[in-house]
């Protein structure tokens, strides 16, 4: 009985420890997320809004949500496909304006 409890406890602890790890994001998508956060922050300033009005605590929270999107999409659709999307969007965000950011549908089917 004690051995069964120890094994079960060990498994639970291993699962919980794995939940605490931050997922890895490709540098390509991390770069896109940096550009997206910079552009969106500028847009929010232009519109007289702050990050909380946009549903994020601050710029870091927006960056994290973008990185989580990148990570999730990579798991679902493959790193190669998502890196291509991140490359395209990074270019748009780096040279774009607020309408370019607003035109992105983050929920579109890839």
Secondary structure, DSSP 8 states (H G I E B T S, - for coil): -HHHHHHHHHHHHHHHHHHTS-----HHHHHHHHHHHHHHHHHHHHTT--GGGGT-SSHHHHHHHHHHHHHHHHHHH-HHHHHHHHHHHHHHHHH--HHHHHT--TTS--
